[in-house]
């Protein structure tokens, strides 16, 4: 069994004549919290879409826990243990907070496409949903339509849905975007808690979040990795400062 959760080898992605990802090589060990940073247009979200199967690679290979996943559909990759969130909050706004979380648990609990189960009678499933809601600090909001939650609470709910299925590898795309300072602090604490023991790969622009959460930071510029190291060395890296972080990092 491989000790590497995500492995990218010579990954390239082009849209027509425009090459967005230009030969990325990256190994992310199991259990690591790994961040990808870079200026706008660097290809960060495109890379996420390649890993999660939303886009096919133009060339190169991507493996999950030692097994190639290039060419698989997103739902097939999800069933192999990878789950992701998106820049734009993706929840079921008319369903209650509790129902959103329960939906996230269904596949992992073996319900698949069964339509004959009465979910209200599934005691273990409902109890697990309640426990996850408490971890998300959303227990008091369980019966509220998810669309009525505050923005930060909706993002917390999406994180909960992302990890509900039990995936060992979690991808979070700008999880604190649009949050206030206090909301960001809450989100960082939540992410640290619910991803304990999992492999976390995230894209995030807030450097306080990145340096507060990540074990390793990879810097992507114009589709190429220019550095990948622990936060202290990334902060001191001259090439990274020039390309992205600027003088504040010093």
PLY file of the C-alpha trace (Angstrom):
ply
format ascii 1.0
element vertex 250
property float x
property float y
property float z
element edge 249
property int vertex1
property int vertex2
end_header
0.00 0.00 0.00
1.35 3.40 -1.03
2.11 6.01 1.63
1.26 8.70 -0.93
-2.36 9.85 -1.02
-2.21 11.93 -4.22
0.48 11.61 -6.88
0.74 13.74 -10.01
3.30 12.85 -12.67
4.00 15.21 -15.58
0.39 16.43 -15.53
-0.55 18.83 -18.29
-3.86 20.42 -19.22
-4.60 22.46 -22.33
-7.77 24.15 -23.50
-7.32 24.38 -27.22
-3.93 25.95 -27.87
-3.72 27.38 -24.36
-1.73 25.31 -21.87
-2.94 25.94 -18.31
-1.09 23.20 -16.36
2.45 22.70 -17.56
4.00 19.48 -16.35
3.16 19.33 -12.64
4.88 16.68 -10.51
3.62 16.46 -6.94
3.35 13.78 -4.24
1.18 14.39 -1.16
1.71 11.88 1.67
-1.21 10.41 3.55
-2.31 12.49 6.52
-0.62 15.68 5.31
-2.34 19.06 5.21
-1.15 20.52 1.93
-1.94 23.94 0.45
-1.63 25.19 -3.11
-1.15 28.92 -3.51
-0.41 31.19 -6.43
-1.58 34.35 -8.19
-4.90 34.54 -10.01
-4.73 32.53 -13.21
-2.00 30.23 -11.91
-4.14 27.14 -12.57
-4.99 26.19 -8.97
-8.67 25.41 -9.51
-7.88 23.71 -12.82
-5.50 21.43 -10.94
-8.27 20.67 -8.42
-10.61 19.85 -11.29
-8.06 17.46 -12.78
-7.54 15.64 -9.47
-11.27 15.33 -8.78
-12.10 14.23 -12.33
-14.09 17.26 -13.51
-11.54 17.79 -16.28
-9.56 15.07 -18.09
-5.80 15.46 -18.16
-4.24 16.29 -21.53
-1.21 14.18 -20.60
0.43 12.73 -17.51
-1.04 10.59 -14.73
-2.84 11.12 -11.41
-3.02 8.40 -8.75
-5.06 8.17 -5.55
-3.58 5.94 -2.84
-1.38 4.29 -5.46
-4.20 3.59 -7.95
-4.45 5.55 -11.23
-7.60 7.68 -11.44
-6.90 9.63 -14.64
-9.94 9.35 -16.88
-12.37 8.33 -14.14
-15.61 10.26 -13.61
-15.91 12.42 -10.47
-18.34 10.02 -8.78
-15.99 7.11 -9.41
-13.10 9.00 -7.84
-15.33 9.93 -4.91
-16.14 6.28 -4.30
-12.41 5.57 -4.14
-12.06 7.92 -1.18
-11.72 11.50 -2.44
-14.20 14.30 -1.76
-14.07 18.00 -2.60
-15.80 21.29 -1.96
-16.09 24.19 -4.40
-15.40 27.93 -4.49
-19.16 28.53 -4.76
-21.12 27.04 -1.88
-22.91 23.85 -2.98
-25.69 22.80 -0.63
-29.38 21.90 -0.92
-30.91 25.24 0.18
-34.52 24.04 0.61
-33.61 20.98 2.64
-32.91 21.28 6.34
-29.38 21.39 7.68
-29.91 17.90 9.11
-31.16 16.53 5.76
-28.13 17.99 3.96
-25.75 16.17 6.28
-27.74 12.95 6.09
-27.57 13.02 2.30
-23.80 13.26 2.56
-23.75 10.10 4.67
-26.04 7.94 2.53
-23.60 6.47 0.02
-20.92 5.72 2.61
-23.51 3.92 4.73
-24.42 1.60 1.84
-27.81 3.00 0.84
-26.73 3.61 -2.76
-29.80 3.82 -5.05
-32.24 2.20 -2.63
-35.58 4.01 -2.64
-37.41 1.74 -0.21
-35.60 2.77 2.97
-37.54 5.10 5.27
-34.69 7.33 6.38
-36.51 8.55 9.45
-36.36 5.00 10.82
-32.62 4.57 10.23
-31.52 5.16 13.82
-27.78 4.70 13.30
-27.73 6.96 10.22
-29.66 9.69 12.01
-27.49 9.47 15.11
-24.35 9.78 13.00
-25.85 12.84 11.28
-26.57 14.42 14.67
-23.01 13.80 15.87
-21.55 15.43 12.78
-23.85 18.43 13.18
-22.56 18.90 16.71
-18.96 18.77 15.47
-19.87 21.50 12.99
-21.54 23.57 15.74
-24.76 23.41 13.72
-26.83 21.28 16.08
-29.06 24.19 17.04
-29.73 24.87 13.33
-30.66 21.29 12.41
-34.25 22.05 11.37
-33.54 25.28 9.52
-33.59 25.28 5.70
-29.92 25.37 4.73
-30.47 28.38 2.49
-31.29 30.48 5.56
-27.93 29.87 7.26
-25.38 32.65 7.37
-22.65 32.52 4.74
-20.07 31.15 7.19
-22.53 28.52 8.42
-23.27 27.46 4.84
-19.54 27.02 4.22
-19.27 25.00 7.43
-22.19 22.85 6.27
-20.49 22.26 2.93
-17.31 21.17 4.70
-19.48 18.79 6.71
-21.09 17.35 3.58
-17.64 17.00 2.01
-16.29 14.89 4.88
-19.59 13.11 5.69
-18.99 10.29 3.24
-15.87 9.22 5.10
-13.38 10.11 2.37
-9.75 9.86 3.44
-8.67 12.58 1.01
-10.41 15.96 1.20
-10.04 18.83 -1.29
-11.22 22.27 -0.15
-11.36 25.09 -2.70
-11.07 28.48 -0.94
-13.01 27.40 2.16
-12.78 30.81 3.89
-13.42 33.05 0.87
-15.67 35.99 1.75
-15.50 35.44 5.51
-14.82 38.02 8.20
-11.81 37.63 10.49
-13.84 35.96 13.25
-15.61 33.69 10.76
-12.23 32.71 9.30
-10.88 31.81 12.74
-13.92 29.60 13.30
-13.51 27.96 9.88
-9.82 27.21 10.46
-10.60 25.59 13.81
-13.40 23.57 12.22
-11.27 22.39 9.29
-8.44 21.40 11.61
-10.86 19.36 13.72
-12.88 17.56 11.04
-9.87 16.69 8.85
-7.84 15.21 11.71
-6.19 12.02 10.41
-7.21 12.73 6.81
-5.22 14.03 3.87
-6.18 17.64 3.16
-5.42 19.49 -0.05
-6.68 23.08 -0.19
-6.55 26.18 -2.33
-6.79 29.36 -0.30
-5.84 33.03 -0.76
-5.79 34.00 2.92
-2.17 33.59 3.99
-3.07 33.46 7.69
-5.20 30.41 6.92
-2.48 28.82 4.82
0.30 29.32 7.36
-2.02 28.31 10.19
-3.17 25.02 8.67
-0.72 23.69 6.11
2.13 21.27 6.79
3.47 21.87 3.26
2.78 24.63 0.75
3.11 24.28 -3.01
3.38 27.45 -5.09
1.90 27.35 -8.58
2.72 30.10 -11.08
1.51 29.99 -14.69
0.73 26.29 -14.38
4.14 25.30 -13.02
5.33 24.45 -9.51
8.05 26.89 -8.50
8.39 25.71 -4.89
7.00 23.08 -2.52
8.17 23.14 1.09
7.25 23.68 4.73
5.64 27.10 5.50
8.74 28.67 7.09
10.86 27.97 4.01
8.12 29.09 1.62
7.83 32.34 3.56
11.59 32.93 3.17
11.81 31.79 -0.47
12.89 34.75 -2.63
11.33 33.38 -5.81
8.01 32.89 -4.02
8.13 36.41 -2.58
8.71 37.88 -6.01
6.06 35.76 -7.71
3.31 35.90 -5.14
3.76 36.69 -1.46
5.45 40.08 -1.83
7.34 41.95 0.83
4.74 41.23 3.57
5.96 37.64 3.78
9.44 38.80 4.75
0 1
1 2
2 3
3 4
4 5
5 6
6 7
7 8
8 9
9 10
10 11
11 12
12 13
13 14
14 15
15 16
16 17
17 18
18 19
19 20
20 21
21 22
22 23
23 24
24 25
25 26
26 27
27 28
28 29
29 30
30 31
31 32
32 33
33 34
34 35
35 36
36 37
37 38
38 39
39 40
40 41
41 42
42 43
43 44
44 45
45 46
46 47
47 48
48 49
49 50
50 51
51 52
52 53
53 54
54 55
55 56
56 57
57 58
58 59
59 60
60 61
61 62
62 63
63 64
64 65
65 66
66 67
67 68
68 69
69 70
70 71
71 72
72 73
73 74
74 75
75 76
76 77
77 78
78 79
79 80
80 81
81 82
82 83
83 84
84 85
85 86
86 87
87 88
88 89
89 90
90 91
91 92
92 93
93 94
94 95
95 96
96 97
97 98
98 99
99 100
100 101
101 102
102 103
103 104
104 105
105 106
106 107
107 108
108 109
109 110
110 111
111 112
112 113
113 114
114 115
115 116
116 117
117 118
118 119
119 120
120 121
121 122
122 123
123 124
124 125
125 126
126 127
127 128
128 129
129 130
130 131
131 132
132 133
133 134
134 135
135 136
136 137
137 138
138 139
139 140
140 141
141 142
142 143
143 144
144 145
145 146
146 147
147 148
148 149
149 150
150 151
151 152
152 153
153 154
154 155
155 156
156 157
157 158
158 159
159 160
160 161
161 162
162 163
163 164
164 165
165 166
166 167
167 168
168 169
169 170
170 171
171 172
172 173
173 174
174 175
175 176
176 177
177 178
178 179
179 180
180 181
181 182
182 183
183 184
184 185
185 186
186 187
187 188
188 189
189 190
190 191
191 192
192 193
193 194
194 195
195 196
196 197
197 198
198 199
199 200
200 201
201 202
202 203
203 204
204 205
205 206
206 207
207 208
208 209
209 210
210 211
211 212
212 213
213 214
214 215
215 216
216 217
217 218
218 219
219 220
220 221
221 222
222 223
223 224
224 225
225 226
226 227
227 228
228 229
229 230
230 231
231 232
232 233
233 234
234 235
235 236
236 237
237 238
238 239
239 240
240 241
241 242
242 243
243 244
244 245
245 246
246 247
247 248
248 249
